[in-house]
Amino acid sequence: MSLGILLFLGFFLLLIIGAPIAIAIAIPSFLVIWVGDLGVPVIAPNFFAGISKFPLLAIPLFILAGFILERCGISQRVIAFANHLVGKRRGGLAIVAISVCVFFGGVSGSGPADAAAIGAILIPAMYAQGYGRGYSAALIAAAGSTAIIVPPSIALIVYGAITNTSIPALFAAGAVPGLLAGLSLLIPAIWVAVKKGYGSVSQEDTDEQGETLGQSFRHAFWGLLAPVIILGGLYGGIFTPTEAAVVAVFYSLLLGLCIYRTLSLKDLYQILVDANQTSAIVMLIVAFAGLFSWAGATIGILDLLAESLMKVSDNKWVILFLINVLVFFAGMLMDAISVYYIFLPIFIPIMAHFQWDPVWFGVVMTLNLAIGQFTPPVAVNLYVTTQLADIRLEDTFRSVIPMVLAMLLALLVVVLFPALSLYIPRFFGLM
């Protein structure tokens, strides 16, 4: 029990003082293995085992594809097309921001990447049309969070690897809840924009080139085709998630080098450097988090926590509520991958006990964690967009609250109606 306290207390203390998440996970794990005499030589093989799973190979590839698509100008083309579809109206750019973030999430698989790519273009445009900086930053941070639930999601890949759940089934299951999350954000976004007069209908079109709808569609067509190819191949059983990631990389290279011709070899080198750095951070967290889970399981603290949670009530809805509260607060402090590795070993026996579908539970947990990406105090997406808007995190609090509430409502709907998650994977025979 004392080793369990050392493991979790050490982790939270390091997290509170601002240590990087990988360090906050690694140091308590090392200490428990050393103090508990679990065998220091087990560190290296467990470290390697945590990242040597074939499905995880898709993560650096999807990250690379996301970077290439971001740099080749796909977001500008999709935004221009969305602008034509929405038209000039109050809150028009807010609708465009949410729509494009949900679309781009189906390519990048990463919330911060989504928020950065779209925010860099739309935050200045929204500010020019009279939108508040705090509102703009909060809106794009919230909309960008849908990237970890809309397929192909890096978070769902990690969940599938930990729980041995079909990743294609998880991708298919995330489609409707991801769209529902985006739709839920439209309600507070449009209400606030209309109430405060953001985006006047009398303003000139932001498209300086005067493109028609047909022209903007032709310019965006190849970018719009990217998620269709990736997800169509997955759902059709043509390729695995890892193979889909390879296809995504080659298709993005085709767009940037041959079709749009917006990338040079120099650009490609910098993209490889940036993607490598991001992938290294993610995989380092995965490796240390796997070691953390192994240490917790070996000393028995994870089983004890699971048993303690189930002793609270025999009612599955009470336990599910407590789990969601725990995940919500954890998501406010940590990234989704760390939450999975730390808490899933506790939740897996509970899932088995109540016979919850692991695909549905994975979608519920991931949608909950998406809310944490833009909920202070940590709010990684919000941190990205406030940097782009050149404001403080506190300037977004009033705008963030209704968006958090809207996403929580979407989460409640997904919890109460599992068919929203499970219909598509069952239709395609993925589960």
N, C-alpha and C positions, 0 to 999 in steps of 0.2 A: 504493500500500500504506500509506503514511504517513497519507493521508486516511482510509483505512479504520480504522486504529488510532485516529485522532482521533475518528471517529464512534462506535465502540463503547466505547472506553476512556472518553471523555467521558460517554457515557450511563451506564455502570456506576458511575463515580465519583460522578456526581450522585445516582444511585439510592442509593448507599451512605451518602452524607451526609444523606439524608432529603429530597431535593428532591421536590416533587410530580411524579408520573409524566409529566404533560404537559410540564413544564419540562425534565425530564431527557431527554425525546425532542427537544424543540424546539431547545434551545441547541446541542447538537452538530450538528444538521442545519443550522442557520444558519451555524455556524462553517465546516463543510465546504463549503457553497455559496459562502461568501465567500472562504475561503482557496484553494479549488480553482478560483476564478474560473468557477463554473458558471453565473453570471448571476443576480444578486440579483433582477432583475425576475421571474424564474420562480417566486419564492416565493408571491406572491399567487395566480396561476392554479392552482398545484399545491395550495395550501391549500384553495382553493375546490373543485377537482376531487375532493379526498379525501372531501368530504361531500355532493357533489351527485349521488350515485347514488340512483336511485329506491328500491331495496330498503332503503336506510338510513333512509328516511322512516318505516319501521315502528318504529324504535327509540324515538323520543320518544313515539309513540302507545302502544306497549306499556308504557312506563314510566308514562305517565299512567293507563292502565287499571289497572295494578298499584297505584298510589297510591289510586285511587278505591275499588277493591275492598278494599284494606287498611283504609281509613277507614270504609267502610260497614258493617263488622262481619262480613264473610263468614268470617273466620278463626275467630271465636268460635263461630259456628254449625257450621262444619265440625268444629271440635275437639269440640264437645258431641256431635255425631253419631258421630264416631270413638270417643269415650269409651264410648258405649252399645254400639257394635259390639264393642269389645275386652273390655269388662267389667272388673270389679275383680280384678286379679291382680298378682303381682309383675312389675314392669317394664311394667305396663300403660300408664303415661303415656309411657314410652320408645317403645313401639309406636305410640301416638297421635302423638307428636312426629314420628317418621319418616314416617308415613303422610300426615299433614297437610302436612308440608314438601314431599313429592313432589307432592301434589295442588296446593298453592299455587304450586309452581314451574311448573305447567302453566297458570298465569294470569299470574304476575308476570314470568317470564323472567329474573329477576335473583337471584343467590345472596344478596347482602347484604340485599336487600329481603325475601326469603323468611325469612332468619334473624331480621331485625328484627321482622317482623310476627308470626311464630310465637313467637319468643323472649320478646317483651314479655308474652305471655299465659301461656305454658307454663313458663318458668323459675321464676316465683314459685310456680306450682301444684306443680311438681316439688319445689321446696325445701320446700314445706309438707307434702309426703308423705314427706319424709325423704331425697330424692335429694341427692347431693352437688352443690354449686354448680359445681365444676370439671367434673364429669361432665355436668351439665345443659347447661352452656355448650358443651362439646365436642360433645355429641350433636346439638344443634340447629344448630351451625355446620356439622357434617358433613352432616346431612340437608338443610340449606339449600343446600348446594353442588350438589345434584341439579338445581336450577332452571336451570343453564346447559346442561344436556343434555336435560332433559324439554322437549318443545315446548309453547309457542312460546318458543324460546331467543334472547335478544338476541345471545349469543355466536355462535350458528349463523347468524344473519342476517349478521353481519360476515364470518364465514368464507365464506359463499356469495357475498357481494359482492366479496371479494378474489379468490376462485378461479373466479368465474363458474359456480358450481355451483348447481343448482336448490335454492332454499330450502325449498319444500314437500317435496322429497325428503329434505333434511337433517332437517326437522322429523319426518317419518315415521320416518326412520332412528334418531332419538334416543329414540323411545318405549320400546322394549324395553331398551336399555342403561340408560336412566334408571331404569326399574323395577328392573332387576337391581342397580343401584347402591344403591337404597333397600333391597332385600332383603338385600344383603350387609351393610348396616349393622345389620340386625336381630340378626345373630348375636352380635357383641361387645356390642351394647347390652343384649340380654336376658341374656346370660351374666354381665355385670358386675352388672346389677340384681339378679339372683337370688343371685349370690355375696355381695353386700353387703346384701341384704335391702331394696333400694329398692322402695317402693310396696307396703305391706303389704296383703294381701287382706282384712284385717279392718277396714280404714279405710272410712269412709263415702264414698259416691259424691260426687265433687267437684261434681256438678250440684245446686246448691242449690234449683233450682226443681222438682226431682223429675219432670222430663219423662220420658215413655216413649220407646222407640225410634222409634215411629211419629211422635210429635210432634217429636222432634229431627230426623228425616228431613224432615218437612214444612218446618221452619224453615230447614234447610240446602239444600232442593231447588233453589232458584233459583241459589244459589251453586255447587252441584255441576254445574249445567247449563252454567256458563260455559265450561269447557274443551271440553265436548261440542260446543257451538255453534261455537266457534272452530276446533277441530281437525277437526270433521266437515265444516265448510265448506271447509277447506283440502284435506283428503284427497279430498273429493267434487268438487273442481274448481270449486266455486261462486264462490270469490274467491281473490285472490292474497294473499301474506303481508301486504302493505301494507293491502289492503282488510280483511283479517282483523283488523289492528290497529285500524282505524276501527270495525269491528263490536264489538270488545272494549271500546273507549271508550264507545260508545253503550249497549251492554248493561250495563256497570258503572254508567253514569249512571242507567239505568232501574232497576237494583237499589237504588241509594242514594237516589234522589229519589222514586221512585214505589212500588216494591214494599216495601222495608224501611223507607223514609222515615227513614233515620238521618243523612242529609246535609242541611245547610242551604246557602243561597247563600254565607254566610260561610265555611263549611267548604270549599265548592268553590273559592273564591278562594284559600285557603291551599293546597289541593291543587295548583292550577295553578302557584302560586309554587314549591312544593317540587319538582313534576315538572319545571318549567322549569329549576331549578337543577341537578337531577340529569342531565337531558338535555344541558344545556350542558357539563357536565363530560365526559360520555361523548363528545359530538361534538367537543369540543376535542381530546381524546385521539386520536380518529379522524383529525382533520385533520392534527395534527402527526405522527402515526404514518405517515400517507400520505406526508408530506414526507420523513420519515426513510427510508422505503423507496425513494422516488424518488432521494434523494441516494446511498444505498447502491448502487442499481442503476446509476446514472450513472457512479460512480467504479469500478465493477466488483468491489467487495468481496463482494457477495452471490453472484455467480457463482463467485468464487474459493473462498468458504466451502463452497458446494455441491459443487464439484469436489473440494475437500480431504476432505469427508466421504465422498464416494463412493470415494475412493482408499483409505480405511481397509480396506474389504473389498468383495468382489463378491457376498457373501451377503446377500440382501435381509433376512433375519431379524436379522443382526448390525446392519445399518444401521437397521432399524426399532427395535431395542433401544436403540441410541445416540440416535436421535431422541426416543424416549420418555423416556430419562434426561434429555436436554437440556430437553425440555418440562416435565418434572416439577420440575426445579430452577428453571426460568424461572417456572413457575406459583407457586412459593413466594415469589417476589419481585415479580411483576408481575400485573396483571389480564389476563384472557384477550384482550381487544381489543388491547392493546399487544403481547402475545406473537404474535398472528396477524400483525400488520403488520411486526413485526421479523423473524420467523422463516419465515413462509410463502414469501416470495420465495426463500429458500434451499431450502425443502422442495419447492416446486412442480416444479422440474426433476428432483428425485430421485423424486417420485411418477410423473412421466412415464417416467423411465428404467426403473423397476421395474413400471410399468403397474398401480399401485395404484388402486383405485377412489376417486375424490375424496370421494364421500359417506361411504364407510367410514372413510377416513383422517380426515375432518373429525370424525366421531363419536369415533374413538379419541383424537384430539388434544384434543377438548373434554372428554371424560371424564377425561383425564389432568389437564387444567387445573382441573377441578372439585376434584380432590384437593388441588391447591395452594391453593385458597381456605380450607382449614382446616388447612394444614400450616405451622407456624412456620418462619421468623421473622416474615414479614409477615402472612399468614393473615387476609385482610380479613373473612371471615365470623366468625372467632374473635375478632377485635377487636370486632366488633359485639356478639356474645353475652357477652363478658367485661365489657363496659361495662354491659350489662343486668343481669348477675349481680353486679356490683360486686366483681369479683375481678381479680387480675393474670393476664396471659397465661400466666405460668409455672405457675399453679395448674391449668392444663388439660392439661399435657404428658403426664402418665401416662394420662389418659383418652383423649387423641387418638390415641396410637400404635396401639392395636388397631383403631381406626376407619380409620386410614390404610391399615393392612395389609389390612383387609377390602375397601376400595375398590380397592386395587391388584390384589387377586385378581379382582374384577369386571372391571377393565381387561384383565387377562390373558385372561379368557374372551372378551371382546369382540374382542380382537386375534386369538385363535386360531380364532374362529368368526364370520367376517364375515356369515354368513347371519342372525345375530341382529340385525344392523343393516339389512341390505338386503332382508329378506323383505317387510316392510310397504310400503316405497316401490315395490318391484316389483309387489306385489299390487294396489296402487292405480294402477299405470301411471305413476308419477311419475318413472321413470328408464328 
